[in-house]
Amino acid sequence: MTRSFPSLLMSAALALLAAPTFAQTETQAEAVTSPDGAAVCAKMIGDGRTSGLDQSQCECRYEMAAEVLDPAVSTLLFDSWYNGTNNSDAINALPEQRKIKRQFRTMHNEIKRLCK
């Protein structure tokens, strides 16, 4: 099975973020309102889905994603983190995949640089 580069990049970003991968449409993503970073991270930690990240490390990653990613992408990502849903297909269906790939790369680099 071959995977697109954005799909591979997203998988790497998710591994770095200790979050499950992304299954909604863009329209559904826009309709979802995400809890704040503290609530998302507290739920992930409570569910045991942070691979050992503490609250502050998780919130740093949330802040980087919120700053770097477009709203349609971040909404899907935060829904995935909060609910544990798989939104990969929805992310891959969004337009401007090159831009999304760059955003995930930037987010990955900022997390490595700032979230210790």
Backbone as a printed PyTorch tensor [residue, N CA C, xyz], in Angstrom:
tensor([[[  0.8430,  -1.1730,   0.0000],
         [  0.0000,   0.0000,   0.0000],
         [  0.8860,   1.2330,   0.0000]],

        [[  0.7240,   2.1210,  -0.9800],
         [  1.4890,   3.3550,  -1.0080],
         [  0.6790,   4.4560,  -0.3590]],

        [[  1.3830,   5.3540,   0.2990],
         [  0.7240,   6.4580,   0.9850],
         [  1.2660,   7.7610,   0.4360]],

        [[  0.4190,   8.7660,   0.3730],
         [  0.8450,  10.0670,  -0.1180],
         [  1.7900,  10.7070,   0.8930]],

        [[  2.6130,  11.6270,   0.4100],
         [  3.5390,  12.3040,   1.3050],
         [  2.8030,  13.0510,   2.4160]],

        [[  1.6990,  13.7900,   2.1070],
         [  0.9780,  14.4400,   3.2040],
         [  0.4950,  13.4420,   4.2450]],

        [[  0.1020,  12.2680,   3.7920],
         [ -0.3520,  11.2480,   4.7230],
         [  0.8020,  10.7750,   5.6070]],

        [[  1.9630,  10.5730,   5.0080],
         [  3.1360,  10.1620,   5.7880],
         [  3.5630,  11.2570,   6.7540]],

        [[  3.5460,  12.5120,   6.2830],
         [  3.9270,  13.6310,   7.1350],
         [  2.9630,  13.7600,   8.3030]],

        [[  1.6810,  13.5830,   8.0220],
         [  0.6890,  13.6620,   9.0800],
         [  0.9220,  12.5710,  10.1080]],

        [[  1.2360,  11.3700,   9.6610],
         [  1.5030,  10.2720,  10.5870],
         [  2.6900,  10.5980,  11.4780]],

        [[  3.7160,  11.1840,  10.8860],
         [  4.8910,  11.5640,  11.6730],
         [  4.5400,  12.6460,  12.6850]],

        [[  3.7470,  13.6170,  12.2570],
         [  3.3440,  14.6900,  13.1700],
         [  2.5160,  14.1300,  14.3120]],

        [[  1.6390,  13.2040,  14.0050],
         [  0.8060,  12.6200,  15.0420],
         [  1.6270,  11.8040,  16.0230]],

        [[  2.6070,  11.1000,  15.5190],
         [  3.4750,  10.3420,  16.4160],
         [  4.2100,  11.2980,  17.3390]],

        [[  4.6790,  12.4040,  16.7720],
         [  5.3700,  13.4040,  17.5790],
         [  4.4310,  13.9960,  18.6120]],

        [[  3.1990,  14.1870,  18.2340],
         [  2.2230,  14.7990,  19.1240],
         [  1.5820,  13.7980,  20.0640]],

        [[  1.8930,  12.5380,  19.8740],
         [  1.3360,  11.4640,  20.7010],
         [ -0.1770,  11.4470,  20.6240]],

        [[ -0.6910,  11.6020,  19.4140],
         [ -2.1360,  11.6260,  19.2110],
         [ -2.5140,  10.5820,  18.1790]],

        [[ -3.7690,  10.1460,  18.2050],
         [ -4.2170,   9.2370,  17.1590],
         [ -4.3070,   9.9520,  15.8230]],

        [[ -4.3940,   9.1910,  14.7390],
         [ -4.5460,   9.8240,  13.4370],
         [ -5.9470,  10.3290,  13.2460]],

        [[ -6.1710,  10.9900,  12.0880],
         [ -7.4340,  11.6710,  11.8290],
         [ -8.4800,  10.8280,  11.1380]],

        [[-11.8200,  11.4420,  10.3990],
         [-12.6630,  10.8500,   9.4000],
         [-13.8900,  11.6690,   9.3200]],

        [[-13.6230,  12.9460,   9.0980],
         [-14.7460,  13.8150,   8.8750],
         [-14.5440,  14.5460,   7.5670]],

        [[-15.6050,  15.1840,   7.0890],
         [-15.4600,  16.0490,   5.9270],
         [-15.1060,  17.4430,   6.4030]],

        [[-14.6740,  18.2900,   5.4730],
         [-14.3250,  19.6650,   5.8370],
         [-15.5290,  20.3800,   6.4350]],

        [[-16.7000,  20.1320,   5.8910],
         [-17.9080,  20.7700,   6.4110],
         [-18.1510,  20.3580,   7.8540]],

        [[-17.9720,  19.0920,   8.1500],
         [-18.1410,  18.6390,   9.5230],
         [-17.0940,  19.2730,  10.4230]],

        [[-15.8850,  19.4270,   9.9240],
         [-14.8140,  20.0110,  10.7260],
         [-15.1540,  21.4370,  11.1090]],

        [[-15.7230,  22.1780,  10.1930],
         [-16.0680,  23.5630,  10.4830],
         [-17.1810,  23.6520,  11.5220]],

        [[-18.0250,  22.6350,  11.5890],
         [-19.1380,  22.6480,  12.5270],
         [-18.7190,  22.2510,  13.9370]],

        [[-17.5590,  21.6370,  14.0860],
         [-17.0910,  21.1680,  15.3850],
         [-16.4230,  22.3150,  16.1250]],

        [[-16.7850,  22.4970,  17.3720],
         [-16.0870,  23.4750,  18.1900],
         [-15.2250,  22.7110,  19.1760]],

        [[-13.9720,  23.0600,  19.2240],
         [-13.0240,  22.3350,  20.0600],
         [-12.9360,  22.9600,  21.4420]],

        [[-12.7840,  22.1230,  22.4580],
         [-12.4610,  22.6410,  23.7850],
         [-11.0660,  23.2690,  23.7430]],

        [[-10.7180,  24.0260,  24.7560],
         [ -9.3890,  24.6430,  24.7760],
         [ -8.3090,  23.5920,  25.0120]],

        [[ -7.0600,  24.0240,  24.8740],
         [ -5.9290,  23.1140,  24.9860],
         [ -5.8650,  22.3840,  26.3140]],

        [[ -6.1770,  23.0910,  27.3950],
         [ -6.1210,  22.4640,  28.7160],
         [ -7.1180,  21.3100,  28.8130]],

        [[ -8.3310,  21.5250,  28.2850],
         [ -9.3580,  20.4770,  28.3440],
         [ -9.0050,  19.3040,  27.4360]],

        [[ -8.5120,  19.6130,  26.2410],
         [ -8.1230,  18.5540,  25.3040],
         [ -7.0220,  17.7000,  25.9190]],

        [[ -6.0040,  18.3570,  26.4500],
         [ -4.8700,  17.6230,  27.0220],
         [ -5.2750,  16.8320,  28.2630]],

        [[ -6.1090,  17.4190,  29.1030],
         [ -6.5610,  16.7020,  30.3000],
         [ -7.3090,  15.4290,  29.9090]],

        [[ -8.1530,  15.5130,  28.8820],
         [ -8.8980,  14.3320,  28.4310],
         [ -7.9550,  13.2920,  27.8390]],

        [[ -6.9970,  13.7420,  27.0140],
         [ -6.0390,  12.7980,  26.4290],
         [ -5.2300,  12.0970,  27.5160]],

        [[ -4.7830,  12.8570,  28.5010],
         [ -4.0080,  12.2740,  29.5980],
         [ -4.8800,  11.2930,  30.3720]],

        [[ -6.1190,  11.6920,  30.6590],
         [ -7.0530,  10.8160,  31.3690],
         [ -7.3350,   9.5240,  30.6210]],

        [[ -7.3590,   9.6180,  29.2860],
         [ -7.6060,   8.4390,  28.4450],
         [ -6.3350,   7.6360,  28.1820]],

        [[ -5.1900,   8.1390,  28.6450],
         [ -3.9210,   7.4410,  28.4320],
         [ -3.4300,   7.4940,  27.0010]],

        [[ -3.7070,   8.6030,  26.2860],
         [ -3.3380,   8.7000,  24.8720],
         [ -2.2380,   9.7240,  24.6080]],

        [[ -1.3970,  10.0370,  25.5810],
         [ -0.3420,  11.0280,  25.3510],
         [  1.0570,  10.4340,  25.3270]],

        [[  1.1830,   9.1540,  25.4230],
         [  2.4950,   8.4840,  25.4120],
         [  3.4720,   9.1300,  26.3880]],

        [[  2.9720,   9.4660,  27.5680],
         [  3.8400,   9.9730,  28.6140],
         [  4.0000,  11.4770,  28.6770]],

        [[  3.3820,  12.2230,  27.7740],
         [  3.4640,  13.6800,  27.8560],
         [  2.7050,  14.1570,  29.0850]],

        [[  3.2480,  15.1830,  29.7480],
         [  2.4990,  15.7680,  30.8510],
         [  1.6150,  16.8990,  30.3160]],

        [[  0.8300,  17.5160,  31.1840],
         [ -0.1310,  18.5450,  30.7790],
         [  0.5660,  19.7000,  30.0610]],

        [[  1.6680,  20.1640,  30.6010],
         [  2.3440,  21.3180,  29.9970],
         [  2.9510,  20.9840,  28.6360]],

        [[  3.5320,  19.8080,  28.4810],
         [  4.0780,  19.3980,  27.1810],
         [  2.9620,  19.2610,  26.1470]],

        [[  1.8550,  18.6960,  26.5530],
         [  0.7140,  18.5340,  25.6520],
         [  0.1580,  19.8990,  25.2460]],

        [[  0.0020,  20.8040,  26.2020],
         [ -0.5290,  22.1320,  25.8930],
         [  0.4070,  22.9070,  24.9710]],

        [[  1.7050,  22.7220,  25.1100],
         [  2.6580,  23.3650,  24.2030],
         [  2.4060,  22.8910,  22.7770]],

        [[  2.2130,  21.6080,  22.6020],
         [  1.9350,  21.0540,  21.2710],
         [  0.6030,  21.5750,  20.7290]],

        [[ -0.3830,  21.6900,  21.5920],
         [ -1.6800,  22.2310,  21.1930],
         [ -1.5100,  23.6740,  20.7010]],

        [[ -0.7630,  24.4770,  21.4580],
         [ -0.5390,  25.8780,  21.0760],
         [  0.1890,  25.9850,  19.7410]],

        [[  1.1930,  25.1410,  19.5210],
         [  1.9140,  25.1670,  18.2420],
         [  0.9710,  24.8240,  17.0940]],

        [[  0.1420,  23.8170,  17.2790],
         [ -0.8120,  23.4340,  16.2340],
         [ -1.7990,  24.5670,  15.9730]],

        [[ -2.2840,  25.2040,  17.0270],
         [ -3.2450,  26.2980,  16.8720],
         [ -2.6290,  27.4780,  16.1290]],

        [[ -1.3550,  27.7430,  16.3690],
         [ -0.6790,  28.8690,  15.7190],
         [ -0.3520,  28.5910,  14.2600]],

        [[  0.0160,  27.3770,  13.9320],
         [  0.5700,  27.0660,  12.6140],
         [ -0.4770,  26.5710,  11.6190]],

        [[ -1.4180,  25.7680,  12.0650],
         [ -2.3480,  25.1140,  11.1410],
         [ -3.5400,  26.0010,  10.7970]],

        [[ -4.0180,  25.8670,   9.5600],
         [ -5.2550,  26.5300,   9.1540],
         [ -6.4040,  25.9940,  10.0040]],

        [[ -7.4620,  26.7850,  10.1750],
         [ -8.5810,  26.3570,  11.0220],
         [ -9.2080,  25.0180,  10.6330]],

        [[ -9.3720,  24.7430,   9.3580],
         [ -9.9830,  23.4640,   8.9540],
         [ -9.1230,  22.2880,   9.4000]],

        [[ -7.8100,  22.4570,   9.3120],
         [ -6.8850,  21.3860,   9.6950],
         [ -6.8250,  21.2600,  11.2160]],

        [[ -6.6680,  22.3850,  11.9020],
         [ -6.5610,  22.3260,  13.3650],
         [ -7.8480,  21.8070,  13.9990]],

        [[ -8.9970,  22.1430,  13.4270],
         [-10.2600,  21.6370,  13.9630],
         [-10.3060,  20.1180,  13.8880]],

        [[ -9.8850,  19.5730,  12.7610],
         [ -9.8490,  18.1120,  12.6180],
         [ -8.8300,  17.4920,  13.5680]],

        [[ -7.6710,  18.1160,  13.6910],
         [ -6.6370,  17.6070,  14.5850],
         [ -7.1210,  17.6100,  16.0320]],

        [[ -7.6900,  18.7350,  16.4710],
         [ -8.1320,  18.8320,  17.8600],
         [ -9.3140,  17.9030,  18.1430]],

        [[-10.1760,  17.6990,  17.1600],
         [-11.2570,  16.7190,  17.3120],
         [-10.6650,  15.3260,  17.5070]],

        [[ -9.6420,  15.0290,  16.7360],
         [ -8.9730,  13.7390,  16.8530],
         [ -8.3600,  13.5740,  18.2400]],

        [[ -7.6800,  14.6040,  18.7000],
         [ -7.0520,  14.5320,  20.0160],
         [ -8.0880,  14.3660,  21.1120]],

        [[ -9.1670,  15.1360,  21.0350],
         [-10.1650,  15.1250,  22.1060],
         [-10.9990,  13.8500,  22.1010]],

        [[-11.4710,  13.4620,  20.9230],
         [-12.3930,  12.3310,  20.8250],
         [-11.7330,  11.0160,  20.4360]],

        [[-10.4920,  11.0640,  19.9970],
         [ -9.8150,   9.8510,  19.5560],
         [-10.3100,   9.3570,  18.2070]],

        [[-10.9240,  10.2420,  17.4280],
         [-11.4490,   9.8590,  16.1140],
         [-10.3330,   9.8120,  15.0820]],

        [[-10.5790,   9.1090,  14.0010],
         [ -9.6130,   9.0220,  12.9110],
         [-10.0560,   9.9770,  11.8070]],

        [[ -9.3620,  11.0890,  11.6550],
         [ -9.7200,  12.1110,  10.6730],
         [ -8.7420,  12.1740,   9.5020]],

        [[ -7.9800,  11.1200,   9.2700],
         [ -6.9890,  11.1100,   8.1820],
         [ -7.6160,  11.3600,   6.8220]],

        [[ -8.7110,  10.6850,   6.5400],
         [ -9.3460,  10.8500,   5.2300],
         [ -9.8070,  12.2850,   5.0170]],

        [[-10.3380,  12.8950,   6.0500],
         [-10.8050,  14.2790,   5.9370],
         [ -9.6360,  15.2350,   5.7050]],

        [[ -8.5310,  15.0260,   6.4010],
         [ -7.3460,  15.8710,   6.1910],
         [ -6.8440,  15.6920,   4.7650]],

        [[ -6.7760,  14.4610,   4.3100],
         [ -6.2860,  14.1940,   2.9530],
         [ -7.2300,  14.7120,   1.8790]],

        [[ -8.4980,  14.9120,   2.2060],
         [ -9.4770,  15.4170,   1.2370],
         [ -9.4850,  16.9430,   1.1540]],

        [[ -8.8350,  17.6110,   2.0910],
         [ -8.8120,  19.0730,   2.0650],
         [ -8.0150,  19.5660,   0.8610]],

        [[ -8.3960,  20.7270,   0.3260],
         [ -7.6180,  21.2940,  -0.7820],
         [ -6.2670,  21.8120,  -0.2780]],

        [[ -5.4100,  22.1310,  -1.1960],
         [ -4.0930,  22.7230,  -0.9030],
         [ -3.2260,  21.8100,  -0.0330]],

        [[ -3.0530,  20.5730,  -0.4770],
         [ -2.2670,  19.6090,   0.2830],
         [ -0.8150,  20.0420,   0.4740]],

        [[ -0.2490,  20.7490,  -0.4970],
         [  1.1300,  21.2430,  -0.3140],
         [  1.2150,  22.1890,   0.8740]],

        [[  0.2410,  23.0640,   0.9670],
         [  0.2090,  24.0180,   2.0750],
         [  0.0560,  23.2820,   3.4050]],

        [[ -0.8140,  22.2980,   3.4380],
         [ -1.0180,  21.5160,   4.6600],
         [  0.2650,  20.7840,   5.0380]],

        [[  0.9440,  20.2180,   4.0470],
         [  2.2110,  19.5250,   4.2910],
         [  3.2290,  20.4880,   4.9130]],

        [[  3.3280,  21.7000,   4.3630],
         [  4.2530,  22.7010,   4.9170],
         [  3.8750,  23.0660,   6.3490]],

        [[  2.5870,  23.2030,   6.5910],
         [  2.1380,  23.5540,   7.9380],
         [  2.5080,  22.4660,   8.9450]],

        [[  2.3000,  21.2130,   8.5820],
         [  2.6730,  20.1260,   9.4900],
         [  4.1870,  20.0820,   9.7060]],

        [[  4.9460,  20.3370,   8.6630],
         [  6.4030,  20.3580,   8.8050],
         [  6.8200,  21.4930,   9.7450]],

        [[  6.2400,  22.6730,   9.5490],
         [  6.5460,  23.8110,  10.4150],
         [  6.1510,  23.5040,  11.8550]],

        [[  4.9800,  22.9470,  12.0350],
         [  4.5170,  22.5960,  13.3750],
         [  5.4800,  21.6020,  14.0230]],

        [[  5.8770,  20.5900,  13.2810],
         [  6.8210,  19.5920,  13.7850],
         [  8.1170,  20.2680,  14.2540]],

        [[  8.6580,  21.1600,  13.4270],
         [  9.9050,  21.8450,  13.7750],
         [  9.7390,  22.7500,  14.9910]],

        [[  8.6250,  23.4560,  15.0730],
         [  8.3810,  24.3380,  16.2170],
         [  8.2050,  23.5350,  17.5080]],

        [[  7.5550,  22.4150,  17.4170],
         [  7.3860,  21.5620,  18.5970],
         [  8.7420,  21.0500,  19.0690]],

        [[  9.5730,  20.6000,  18.1330],
         [ 10.9130,  20.1310,  18.5100],
         [ 11.7200,  21.2540,  19.1510]],

        [[ 11.5440,  22.4730,  18.6500],
         [ 12.3270,  23.6070,  19.1320],
         [ 11.8140,  24.1500,  20.4660]],

        [[ 10.5080,  24.1940,  20.6440],
         [  9.9440,  24.9220,  21.7770],
         [  9.2880,  24.0660,  22.8590]],

        [[  8.8960,  22.8730,  22.5480],
         [  8.1460,  22.0510,  23.5100],
         [  9.0540,  20.9850,  24.1070]],

        [[  9.7030,  21.3150,  25.1450],
         [ 10.6420,  20.3900,  25.8000],
         [  9.9640,  19.6450,  26.9200]]])
